């Protein structure tokens, strides 16, 4: 009997998690559409703001994504006028990425919208429930990171 209950809880959790993920993605898409940005691109803007003027490899490493994925986002953001590439003055073989003024402004506005998004997501939880939810998310992230490492080996 316990196995059936555990399986049902796992199934119900999986269903609720996928529903949350889907609704979250739809809301994020609606938020980002006013900026003509795709999901994932605000993180690039945030990272550039934090890192200053990284190379594509440094940016990819910071974001935990592949160089090719970073390259796609960089090209789109560059064509949208959000970022620019400049040669490193000390090493002219090196290309650095920086935010344009438009990129700086959009990073600021996206940050405000992200804060609103997550505040809204948590508004029906008590402070204790929020702390517990954060703890659960960190634990689930660790479990999935461990799974990712096992799958990659």
Chimera marker file (.cmm) of the C-alpha trace (Angstrom):
<marker_set name="trace">
<marker id="1" x="0.000" y="0.000" z="0.000" r="1" g="1" b="0" radius="0.5"/>
<marker id="2" x="2.839" y="2.381" z="0.851" r="1" g="1" b="0" radius="0.5"/>
<marker id="3" x="4.389" y="1.899" z="-2.619" r="1" g="1" b="0" radius="0.5"/>
<marker id="4" x="1.103" y="2.856" z="-4.309" r="1" g="1" b="0" radius="0.5"/>
<marker id="5" x="0.850" y="5.977" z="-2.165" r="1" g="1" b="0" radius="0.5"/>
<marker id="6" x="4.463" y="6.887" z="-2.858" r="1" g="1" b="0" radius="0.5"/>
<marker id="7" x="3.928" y="6.324" z="-6.604" r="1" g="1" b="0" radius="0.5"/>
<marker id="8" x="0.765" y="8.464" z="-6.565" r="1" g="1" b="0" radius="0.5"/>
<marker id="9" x="2.544" y="11.244" z="-4.687" r="1" g="1" b="0" radius="0.5"/>
<marker id="10" x="5.430" y="11.067" z="-7.148" r="1" g="1" b="0" radius="0.5"/>
<marker id="11" x="3.027" y="11.144" z="-10.096" r="1" g="1" b="0" radius="0.5"/>
<marker id="12" x="0.993" y="14.018" z="-8.578" r="1" g="1" b="0" radius="0.5"/>
<marker id="13" x="4.183" y="15.945" z="-7.786" r="1" g="1" b="0" radius="0.5"/>
<marker id="14" x="5.469" y="15.418" z="-11.313" r="1" g="1" b="0" radius="0.5"/>
<marker id="15" x="2.185" y="16.615" z="-12.783" r="1" g="1" b="0" radius="0.5"/>
<marker id="16" x="2.081" y="19.686" z="-10.532" r="1" g="1" b="0" radius="0.5"/>
<marker id="17" x="5.740" y="20.464" z="-11.258" r="1" g="1" b="0" radius="0.5"/>
<marker id="18" x="5.239" y="20.240" z="-15.032" r="1" g="1" b="0" radius="0.5"/>
<marker id="19" x="2.118" y="22.413" z="-14.774" r="1" g="1" b="0" radius="0.5"/>
<marker id="20" x="4.049" y="25.017" z="-12.743" r="1" g="1" b="0" radius="0.5"/>
<marker id="21" x="6.917" y="24.892" z="-15.234" r="1" g="1" b="0" radius="0.5"/>
<marker id="22" x="4.513" y="25.358" z="-18.169" r="1" g="1" b="0" radius="0.5"/>
<marker id="23" x="2.625" y="28.252" z="-16.549" r="1" g="1" b="0" radius="0.5"/>
<marker id="24" x="5.895" y="29.856" z="-15.484" r="1" g="1" b="0" radius="0.5"/>
<marker id="25" x="7.265" y="29.629" z="-19.041" r="1" g="1" b="0" radius="0.5"/>
<marker id="26" x="4.086" y="31.155" z="-20.492" r="1" g="1" b="0" radius="0.5"/>
<marker id="27" x="4.143" y="34.043" z="-18.008" r="1" g="1" b="0" radius="0.5"/>
<marker id="28" x="7.854" y="34.627" z="-18.627" r="1" g="1" b="0" radius="0.5"/>
<marker id="29" x="7.272" y="34.616" z="-22.392" r="1" g="1" b="0" radius="0.5"/>
<marker id="30" x="4.505" y="37.218" z="-21.989" r="1" g="1" b="0" radius="0.5"/>
<marker id="31" x="6.735" y="39.368" z="-19.757" r="1" g="1" b="0" radius="0.5"/>
<marker id="32" x="9.682" y="39.182" z="-22.147" r="1" g="1" b="0" radius="0.5"/>
<marker id="33" x="7.662" y="39.765" z="-25.312" r="1" g="1" b="0" radius="0.5"/>
<marker id="34" x="7.389" y="43.470" z="-24.522" r="1" g="1" b="0" radius="0.5"/>
<marker id="35" x="11.197" y="43.635" z="-24.687" r="1" g="1" b="0" radius="0.5"/>
<marker id="36" x="11.479" y="41.425" z="-27.796" r="1" g="1" b="0" radius="0.5"/>
<marker id="37" x="13.605" y="39.027" z="-25.768" r="1" g="1" b="0" radius="0.5"/>
<marker id="38" x="13.557" y="35.240" z="-25.631" r="1" g="1" b="0" radius="0.5"/>
<marker id="39" x="13.716" y="33.206" z="-22.415" r="1" g="1" b="0" radius="0.5"/>
<marker id="40" x="17.340" y="32.882" z="-21.377" r="1" g="1" b="0" radius="0.5"/>
<marker id="41" x="18.390" y="36.208" z="-22.872" r="1" g="1" b="0" radius="0.5"/>
<marker id="42" x="17.756" y="38.270" z="-19.715" r="1" g="1" b="0" radius="0.5"/>
<marker id="43" x="20.233" y="35.992" z="-17.898" r="1" g="1" b="0" radius="0.5"/>
<marker id="44" x="22.815" y="36.933" z="-20.524" r="1" g="1" b="0" radius="0.5"/>
<marker id="45" x="22.104" y="40.628" z="-19.904" r="1" g="1" b="0" radius="0.5"/>
<marker id="46" x="22.298" y="40.102" z="-16.127" r="1" g="1" b="0" radius="0.5"/>
<marker id="47" x="25.576" y="38.193" z="-16.477" r="1" g="1" b="0" radius="0.5"/>
<marker id="48" x="27.121" y="40.900" z="-18.667" r="1" g="1" b="0" radius="0.5"/>
<marker id="49" x="26.084" y="43.518" z="-16.130" r="1" g="1" b="0" radius="0.5"/>
<marker id="50" x="27.707" y="41.445" z="-13.377" r="1" g="1" b="0" radius="0.5"/>
<marker id="51" x="30.855" y="40.405" z="-15.257" r="1" g="1" b="0" radius="0.5"/>
<marker id="52" x="31.545" y="43.661" z="-17.084" r="1" g="1" b="0" radius="0.5"/>
<marker id="53" x="33.226" y="42.676" z="-20.333" r="1" g="1" b="0" radius="0.5"/>
<marker id="54" x="33.669" y="38.896" z="-20.539" r="1" g="1" b="0" radius="0.5"/>
<marker id="55" x="34.637" y="36.853" z="-23.558" r="1" g="1" b="0" radius="0.5"/>
<marker id="56" x="32.066" y="34.486" z="-25.059" r="1" g="1" b="0" radius="0.5"/>
<marker id="57" x="33.784" y="31.557" z="-23.328" r="1" g="1" b="0" radius="0.5"/>
<marker id="58" x="33.777" y="33.333" z="-19.953" r="1" g="1" b="0" radius="0.5"/>
<marker id="59" x="30.094" y="34.189" z="-20.372" r="1" g="1" b="0" radius="0.5"/>
<marker id="60" x="29.181" y="30.613" z="-21.330" r="1" g="1" b="0" radius="0.5"/>
<marker id="61" x="31.109" y="29.250" z="-18.359" r="1" g="1" b="0" radius="0.5"/>
<marker id="62" x="29.441" y="31.710" z="-15.981" r="1" g="1" b="0" radius="0.5"/>
<marker id="63" x="25.975" y="30.761" z="-17.255" r="1" g="1" b="0" radius="0.5"/>
<marker id="64" x="26.749" y="27.033" z="-17.309" r="1" g="1" b="0" radius="0.5"/>
<marker id="65" x="25.861" y="26.707" z="-21.006" r="1" g="1" b="0" radius="0.5"/>
<marker id="66" x="27.768" y="25.652" z="-24.101" r="1" g="1" b="0" radius="0.5"/>
<marker id="67" x="29.722" y="28.081" z="-26.273" r="1" g="1" b="0" radius="0.5"/>
<marker id="68" x="27.350" y="27.460" z="-29.183" r="1" g="1" b="0" radius="0.5"/>
<marker id="69" x="24.257" y="28.293" z="-27.089" r="1" g="1" b="0" radius="0.5"/>
<marker id="70" x="25.951" y="31.420" z="-25.818" r="1" g="1" b="0" radius="0.5"/>
<marker id="71" x="26.828" y="32.340" z="-29.399" r="1" g="1" b="0" radius="0.5"/>
<marker id="72" x="23.181" y="32.139" z="-30.523" r="1" g="1" b="0" radius="0.5"/>
<marker id="73" x="22.052" y="34.426" z="-27.691" r="1" g="1" b="0" radius="0.5"/>
<marker id="74" x="24.944" y="36.806" z="-28.276" r="1" g="1" b="0" radius="0.5"/>
<marker id="75" x="24.150" y="37.129" z="-31.995" r="1" g="1" b="0" radius="0.5"/>
<marker id="76" x="20.460" y="37.763" z="-31.316" r="1" g="1" b="0" radius="0.5"/>
<marker id="77" x="21.193" y="40.287" z="-28.568" r="1" g="1" b="0" radius="0.5"/>
<marker id="78" x="23.801" y="42.003" z="-30.716" r="1" g="1" b="0" radius="0.5"/>
<marker id="79" x="21.431" y="42.289" z="-33.686" r="1" g="1" b="0" radius="0.5"/>
<marker id="80" x="18.784" y="43.677" z="-31.315" r="1" g="1" b="0" radius="0.5"/>
<marker id="81" x="21.186" y="46.379" z="-30.142" r="1" g="1" b="0" radius="0.5"/>
<marker id="82" x="21.473" y="45.048" z="-26.583" r="1" g="1" b="0" radius="0.5"/>
<marker id="83" x="25.163" y="44.140" z="-26.607" r="1" g="1" b="0" radius="0.5"/>
<marker id="84" x="28.276" y="44.920" z="-28.600" r="1" g="1" b="0" radius="0.5"/>
<marker id="85" x="31.561" y="43.181" z="-29.263" r="1" g="1" b="0" radius="0.5"/>
<marker id="86" x="34.823" y="45.033" z="-28.832" r="1" g="1" b="0" radius="0.5"/>
<marker id="87" x="38.441" y="43.972" z="-29.217" r="1" g="1" b="0" radius="0.5"/>
<marker id="88" x="40.427" y="43.745" z="-26.030" r="1" g="1" b="0" radius="0.5"/>
<marker id="89" x="42.965" y="46.576" z="-26.004" r="1" g="1" b="0" radius="0.5"/>
<marker id="90" x="45.658" y="44.389" z="-24.422" r="1" g="1" b="0" radius="0.5"/>
<marker id="91" x="45.036" y="41.303" z="-26.564" r="1" g="1" b="0" radius="0.5"/>
<marker id="92" x="43.548" y="42.170" z="-29.945" r="1" g="1" b="0" radius="0.5"/>
<marker id="93" x="42.777" y="38.491" z="-30.621" r="1" g="1" b="0" radius="0.5"/>
<marker id="94" x="40.285" y="38.598" z="-27.753" r="1" g="1" b="0" radius="0.5"/>
<marker id="95" x="36.694" y="39.844" z="-28.267" r="1" g="1" b="0" radius="0.5"/>
<marker id="96" x="34.896" y="41.251" z="-25.228" r="1" g="1" b="0" radius="0.5"/>
<marker id="97" x="31.127" y="41.549" z="-24.806" r="1" g="1" b="0" radius="0.5"/>
<marker id="98" x="29.524" y="44.588" z="-23.223" r="1" g="1" b="0" radius="0.5"/>
<marker id="99" x="26.030" y="45.936" z="-22.754" r="1" g="1" b="0" radius="0.5"/>
<marker id="100" x="24.924" y="48.881" z="-24.851" r="1" g="1" b="0" radius="0.5"/>
<marker id="101" x="22.887" y="51.633" z="-23.227" r="1" g="1" b="0" radius="0.5"/>
<marker id="102" x="19.761" y="49.839" z="-24.482" r="1" g="1" b="0" radius="0.5"/>
<marker id="103" x="21.051" y="46.596" z="-22.940" r="1" g="1" b="0" radius="0.5"/>
<marker id="104" x="21.676" y="48.332" z="-19.603" r="1" g="1" b="0" radius="0.5"/>
<marker id="105" x="18.144" y="49.761" z="-19.592" r="1" g="1" b="0" radius="0.5"/>
<marker id="106" x="16.515" y="46.480" z="-20.552" r="1" g="1" b="0" radius="0.5"/>
<marker id="107" x="18.539" y="44.580" z="-17.949" r="1" g="1" b="0" radius="0.5"/>
<marker id="108" x="17.233" y="46.994" z="-15.315" r="1" g="1" b="0" radius="0.5"/>
<marker id="109" x="13.611" y="46.647" z="-16.507" r="1" g="1" b="0" radius="0.5"/>
<marker id="110" x="13.877" y="42.857" z="-16.794" r="1" g="1" b="0" radius="0.5"/>
<marker id="111" x="15.249" y="42.714" z="-13.260" r="1" g="1" b="0" radius="0.5"/>
<marker id="112" x="12.222" y="44.660" z="-12.008" r="1" g="1" b="0" radius="0.5"/>
<marker id="113" x="9.870" y="42.326" z="-13.895" r="1" g="1" b="0" radius="0.5"/>
<marker id="114" x="11.695" y="39.242" z="-12.562" r="1" g="1" b="0" radius="0.5"/>
<marker id="115" x="11.277" y="40.556" z="-9.019" r="1" g="1" b="0" radius="0.5"/>
<marker id="116" x="7.561" y="41.096" z="-9.680" r="1" g="1" b="0" radius="0.5"/>
<marker id="117" x="7.255" y="37.621" z="-11.226" r="1" g="1" b="0" radius="0.5"/>
<marker id="118" x="8.807" y="35.833" z="-8.249" r="1" g="1" b="0" radius="0.5"/>
<marker id="119" x="7.057" y="38.041" z="-5.679" r="1" g="1" b="0" radius="0.5"/>
<marker id="120" x="3.754" y="37.170" z="-7.344" r="1" g="1" b="0" radius="0.5"/>
<marker id="121" x="4.628" y="33.472" z="-7.389" r="1" g="1" b="0" radius="0.5"/>
<marker id="122" x="5.280" y="33.526" z="-3.646" r="1" g="1" b="0" radius="0.5"/>
<marker id="123" x="2.567" y="35.969" z="-2.524" r="1" g="1" b="0" radius="0.5"/>
<marker id="124" x="0.208" y="33.298" z="-1.156" r="1" g="1" b="0" radius="0.5"/>
<marker id="125" x="2.914" y="31.654" z="0.958" r="1" g="1" b="0" radius="0.5"/>
<marker id="126" x="3.719" y="32.568" z="4.541" r="1" g="1" b="0" radius="0.5"/>
<marker id="127" x="7.330" y="33.516" z="5.365" r="1" g="1" b="0" radius="0.5"/>
<marker id="128" x="7.880" y="30.023" z="6.805" r="1" g="1" b="0" radius="0.5"/>
<marker id="129" x="6.419" y="28.400" z="3.685" r="1" g="1" b="0" radius="0.5"/>
<marker id="130" x="8.678" y="30.563" z="1.512" r="1" g="1" b="0" radius="0.5"/>
<marker id="131" x="11.736" y="29.460" z="3.481" r="1" g="1" b="0" radius="0.5"/>
<marker id="132" x="10.650" y="25.827" z="3.218" r="1" g="1" b="0" radius="0.5"/>
<marker id="133" x="9.970" y="26.174" z="-0.533" r="1" g="1" b="0" radius="0.5"/>
<marker id="134" x="13.449" y="27.635" z="-1.034" r="1" g="1" b="0" radius="0.5"/>
<marker id="135" x="14.992" y="24.793" z="0.934" r="1" g="1" b="0" radius="0.5"/>
<marker id="136" x="13.048" y="22.223" z="-1.096" r="1" g="1" b="0" radius="0.5"/>
<marker id="137" x="14.112" y="23.831" z="-4.375" r="1" g="1" b="0" radius="0.5"/>
<marker id="138" x="17.781" y="23.772" z="-3.357" r="1" g="1" b="0" radius="0.5"/>
<marker id="139" x="17.488" y="20.092" z="-2.388" r="1" g="1" b="0" radius="0.5"/>
<marker id="140" x="15.766" y="19.223" z="-5.668" r="1" g="1" b="0" radius="0.5"/>
<marker id="141" x="18.393" y="21.180" z="-7.603" r="1" g="1" b="0" radius="0.5"/>
<marker id="142" x="21.155" y="19.215" z="-5.879" r="1" g="1" b="0" radius="0.5"/>
<marker id="143" x="19.444" y="15.915" z="-6.680" r="1" g="1" b="0" radius="0.5"/>
<marker id="144" x="19.036" y="16.895" z="-10.328" r="1" g="1" b="0" radius="0.5"/>
<marker id="145" x="22.635" y="18.146" z="-10.526" r="1" g="1" b="0" radius="0.5"/>
<marker id="146" x="23.775" y="14.769" z="-9.215" r="1" g="1" b="0" radius="0.5"/>
<marker id="147" x="21.582" y="13.037" z="-11.817" r="1" g="1" b="0" radius="0.5"/>
<marker id="148" x="22.992" y="15.263" z="-14.576" r="1" g="1" b="0" radius="0.5"/>
<marker id="149" x="26.540" y="14.322" z="-13.572" r="1" g="1" b="0" radius="0.5"/>
<marker id="150" x="25.663" y="10.625" z="-13.574" r="1" g="1" b="0" radius="0.5"/>
<marker id="151" x="24.020" y="10.919" z="-16.993" r="1" g="1" b="0" radius="0.5"/>
<marker id="152" x="27.011" y="12.787" z="-18.422" r="1" g="1" b="0" radius="0.5"/>
<marker id="153" x="29.536" y="10.188" z="-17.223" r="1" g="1" b="0" radius="0.5"/>
<link id1="1" id2="2" r="1" g="1" b="0" radius="0.2"/>
<link id1="2" id2="3" r="1" g="1" b="0" radius="0.2"/>
<link id1="3" id2="4" r="1" g="1" b="0" radius="0.2"/>
<link id1="4" id2="5" r="1" g="1" b="0" radius="0.2"/>
<link id1="5" id2="6" r="1" g="1" b="0" radius="0.2"/>
<link id1="6" id2="7" r="1" g="1" b="0" radius="0.2"/>
<link id1="7" id2="8" r="1" g="1" b="0" radius="0.2"/>
<link id1="8" id2="9" r="1" g="1" b="0" radius="0.2"/>
<link id1="9" id2="10" r="1" g="1" b="0" radius="0.2"/>
<link id1="10" id2="11" r="1" g="1" b="0" radius="0.2"/>
<link id1="11" id2="12" r="1" g="1" b="0" radius="0.2"/>
<link id1="12" id2="13" r="1" g="1" b="0" radius="0.2"/>
<link id1="13" id2="14" r="1" g="1" b="0" radius="0.2"/>
<link id1="14" id2="15" r="1" g="1" b="0" radius="0.2"/>
<link id1="15" id2="16" r="1" g="1" b="0" radius="0.2"/>
<link id1="16" id2="17" r="1" g="1" b="0" radius="0.2"/>
<link id1="17" id2="18" r="1" g="1" b="0" radius="0.2"/>
<link id1="18" id2="19" r="1" g="1" b="0" radius="0.2"/>
<link id1="19" id2="20" r="1" g="1" b="0" radius="0.2"/>
<link id1="20" id2="21" r="1" g="1" b="0" radius="0.2"/>
<link id1="21" id2="22" r="1" g="1" b="0" radius="0.2"/>
<link id1="22" id2="23" r="1" g="1" b="0" radius="0.2"/>
<link id1="23" id2="24" r="1" g="1" b="0" radius="0.2"/>
<link id1="24" id2="25" r="1" g="1" b="0" radius="0.2"/>
<link id1="25" id2="26" r="1" g="1" b="0" radius="0.2"/>
<link id1="26" id2="27" r="1" g="1" b="0" radius="0.2"/>
<link id1="27" id2="28" r="1" g="1" b="0" radius="0.2"/>
<link id1="28" id2="29" r="1" g="1" b="0" radius="0.2"/>
<link id1="29" id2="30" r="1" g="1" b="0" radius="0.2"/>
<link id1="30" id2="31" r="1" g="1" b="0" radius="0.2"/>
<link id1="31" id2="32" r="1" g="1" b="0" radius="0.2"/>
<link id1="32" id2="33" r="1" g="1" b="0" radius="0.2"/>
<link id1="33" id2="34" r="1" g="1" b="0" radius="0.2"/>
<link id1="34" id2="35" r="1" g="1" b="0" radius="0.2"/>
<link id1="35" id2="36" r="1" g="1" b="0" radius="0.2"/>
<link id1="36" id2="37" r="1" g="1" b="0" radius="0.2"/>
<link id1="37" id2="38" r="1" g="1" b="0" radius="0.2"/>
<link id1="38" id2="39" r="1" g="1" b="0" radius="0.2"/>
<link id1="39" id2="40" r="1" g="1" b="0" radius="0.2"/>
<link id1="40" id2="41" r="1" g="1" b="0" radius="0.2"/>
<link id1="41" id2="42" r="1" g="1" b="0" radius="0.2"/>
<link id1="42" id2="43" r="1" g="1" b="0" radius="0.2"/>
<link id1="43" id2="44" r="1" g="1" b="0" radius="0.2"/>
<link id1="44" id2="45" r="1" g="1" b="0" radius="0.2"/>
<link id1="45" id2="46" r="1" g="1" b="0" radius="0.2"/>
<link id1="46" id2="47" r="1" g="1" b="0" radius="0.2"/>
<link id1="47" id2="48" r="1" g="1" b="0" radius="0.2"/>
<link id1="48" id2="49" r="1" g="1" b="0" radius="0.2"/>
<link id1="49" id2="50" r="1" g="1" b="0" radius="0.2"/>
<link id1="50" id2="51" r="1" g="1" b="0" radius="0.2"/>
<link id1="51" id2="52" r="1" g="1" b="0" radius="0.2"/>
<link id1="52" id2="53" r="1" g="1" b="0" radius="0.2"/>
<link id1="53" id2="54" r="1" g="1" b="0" radius="0.2"/>
<link id1="54" id2="55" r="1" g="1" b="0" radius="0.2"/>
<link id1="55" id2="56" r="1" g="1" b="0" radius="0.2"/>
<link id1="56" id2="57" r="1" g="1" b="0" radius="0.2"/>
<link id1="57" id2="58" r="1" g="1" b="0" radius="0.2"/>
<link id1="58" id2="59" r="1" g="1" b="0" radius="0.2"/>
<link id1="59" id2="60" r="1" g="1" b="0" radius="0.2"/>
<link id1="60" id2="61" r="1" g="1" b="0" radius="0.2"/>
<link id1="61" id2="62" r="1" g="1" b="0" radius="0.2"/>
<link id1="62" id2="63" r="1" g="1" b="0" radius="0.2"/>
<link id1="63" id2="64" r="1" g="1" b="0" radius="0.2"/>
<link id1="64" id2="65" r="1" g="1" b="0" radius="0.2"/>
<link id1="65" id2="66" r="1" g="1" b="0" radius="0.2"/>
<link id1="66" id2="67" r="1" g="1" b="0" radius="0.2"/>
<link id1="67" id2="68" r="1" g="1" b="0" radius="0.2"/>
<link id1="68" id2="69" r="1" g="1" b="0" radius="0.2"/>
<link id1="69" id2="70" r="1" g="1" b="0" radius="0.2"/>
<link id1="70" id2="71" r="1" g="1" b="0" radius="0.2"/>
<link id1="71" id2="72" r="1" g="1" b="0" radius="0.2"/>
<link id1="72" id2="73" r="1" g="1" b="0" radius="0.2"/>
<link id1="73" id2="74" r="1" g="1" b="0" radius="0.2"/>
<link id1="74" id2="75" r="1" g="1" b="0" radius="0.2"/>
<link id1="75" id2="76" r="1" g="1" b="0" radius="0.2"/>
<link id1="76" id2="77" r="1" g="1" b="0" radius="0.2"/>
<link id1="77" id2="78" r="1" g="1" b="0" radius="0.2"/>
<link id1="78" id2="79" r="1" g="1" b="0" radius="0.2"/>
<link id1="79" id2="80" r="1" g="1" b="0" radius="0.2"/>
<link id1="80" id2="81" r="1" g="1" b="0" radius="0.2"/>
<link id1="81" id2="82" r="1" g="1" b="0" radius="0.2"/>
<link id1="82" id2="83" r="1" g="1" b="0" radius="0.2"/>
<link id1="83" id2="84" r="1" g="1" b="0" radius="0.2"/>
<link id1="84" id2="85" r="1" g="1" b="0" radius="0.2"/>
<link id1="85" id2="86" r="1" g="1" b="0" radius="0.2"/>
<link id1="86" id2="87" r="1" g="1" b="0" radius="0.2"/>
<link id1="87" id2="88" r="1" g="1" b="0" radius="0.2"/>
<link id1="88" id2="89" r="1" g="1" b="0" radius="0.2"/>
<link id1="89" id2="90" r="1" g="1" b="0" radius="0.2"/>
<link id1="90" id2="91" r="1" g="1" b="0" radius="0.2"/>
<link id1="91" id2="92" r="1" g="1" b="0" radius="0.2"/>
<link id1="92" id2="93" r="1" g="1" b="0" radius="0.2"/>
<link id1="93" id2="94" r="1" g="1" b="0" radius="0.2"/>
<link id1="94" id2="95" r="1" g="1" b="0" radius="0.2"/>
<link id1="95" id2="96" r="1" g="1" b="0" radius="0.2"/>
<link id1="96" id2="97" r="1" g="1" b="0" radius="0.2"/>
<link id1="97" id2="98" r="1" g="1" b="0" radius="0.2"/>
<link id1="98" id2="99" r="1" g="1" b="0" radius="0.2"/>
<link id1="99" id2="100" r="1" g="1" b="0" radius="0.2"/>
<link id1="100" id2="101" r="1" g="1" b="0" radius="0.2"/>
<link id1="101" id2="102" r="1" g="1" b="0" radius="0.2"/>
<link id1="102" id2="103" r="1" g="1" b="0" radius="0.2"/>
<link id1="103" id2="104" r="1" g="1" b="0" radius="0.2"/>
<link id1="104" id2="105" r="1" g="1" b="0" radius="0.2"/>
<link id1="105" id2="106" r="1" g="1" b="0" radius="0.2"/>
<link id1="106" id2="107" r="1" g="1" b="0" radius="0.2"/>
<link id1="107" id2="108" r="1" g="1" b="0" radius="0.2"/>
<link id1="108" id2="109" r="1" g="1" b="0" radius="0.2"/>
<link id1="109" id2="110" r="1" g="1" b="0" radius="0.2"/>
<link id1="110" id2="111" r="1" g="1" b="0" radius="0.2"/>
<link id1="111" id2="112" r="1" g="1" b="0" radius="0.2"/>
<link id1="112" id2="113" r="1" g="1" b="0" radius="0.2"/>
<link id1="113" id2="114" r="1" g="1" b="0" radius="0.2"/>
<link id1="114" id2="115" r="1" g="1" b="0" radius="0.2"/>
<link id1="115" id2="116" r="1" g="1" b="0" radius="0.2"/>
<link id1="116" id2="117" r="1" g="1" b="0" radius="0.2"/>
<link id1="117" id2="118" r="1" g="1" b="0" radius="0.2"/>
<link id1="118" id2="119" r="1" g="1" b="0" radius="0.2"/>
<link id1="119" id2="120" r="1" g="1" b="0" radius="0.2"/>
<link id1="120" id2="121" r="1" g="1" b="0" radius="0.2"/>
<link id1="121" id2="122" r="1" g="1" b="0" radius="0.2"/>
<link id1="122" id2="123" r="1" g="1" b="0" radius="0.2"/>
<link id1="123" id2="124" r="1" g="1" b="0" radius="0.2"/>
<link id1="124" id2="125" r="1" g="1" b="0" radius="0.2"/>
<link id1="125" id2="126" r="1" g="1" b="0" radius="0.2"/>
<link id1="126" id2="127" r="1" g="1" b="0" radius="0.2"/>
<link id1="127" id2="128" r="1" g="1" b="0" radius="0.2"/>
<link id1="128" id2="129" r="1" g="1" b="0" radius="0.2"/>
<link id1="129" id2="130" r="1" g="1" b="0" radius="0.2"/>
<link id1="130" id2="131" r="1" g="1" b="0" radius="0.2"/>
<link id1="131" id2="132" r="1" g="1" b="0" radius="0.2"/>
<link id1="132" id2="133" r="1" g="1" b="0" radius="0.2"/>
<link id1="133" id2="134" r="1" g="1" b="0" radius="0.2"/>
<link id1="134" id2="135" r="1" g="1" b="0" radius="0.2"/>
<link id1="135" id2="136" r="1" g="1" b="0" radius="0.2"/>
<link id1="136" id2="137" r="1" g="1" b="0" radius="0.2"/>
<link id1="137" id2="138" r="1" g="1" b="0" radius="0.2"/>
<link id1="138" id2="139" r="1" g="1" b="0" radius="0.2"/>
<link id1="139" id2="140" r="1" g="1" b="0" radius="0.2"/>
<link id1="140" id2="141" r="1" g="1" b="0" radius="0.2"/>
<link id1="141" id2="142" r="1" g="1" b="0" radius="0.2"/>
<link id1="142" id2="143" r="1" g="1" b="0" radius="0.2"/>
<link id1="143" id2="144" r="1" g="1" b="0" radius="0.2"/>
<link id1="144" id2="145" r="1" g="1" b="0" radius="0.2"/>
<link id1="145" id2="146" r="1" g="1" b="0" radius="0.2"/>
<link id1="146" id2="147" r="1" g="1" b="0" radius="0.2"/>
<link id1="147" id2="148" r="1" g="1" b="0" radius="0.2"/>
<link id1="148" id2="149" r="1" g="1" b="0" radius="0.2"/>
<link id1="149" id2="150" r="1" g="1" b="0" radius="0.2"/>
<link id1="150" id2="151" r="1" g="1" b="0" radius="0.2"/>
<link id1="151" id2="152" r="1" g="1" b="0" radius="0.2"/>
<link id1="152" id2="153" r="1" g="1" b="0" radius="0.2"/>
</marker_set>
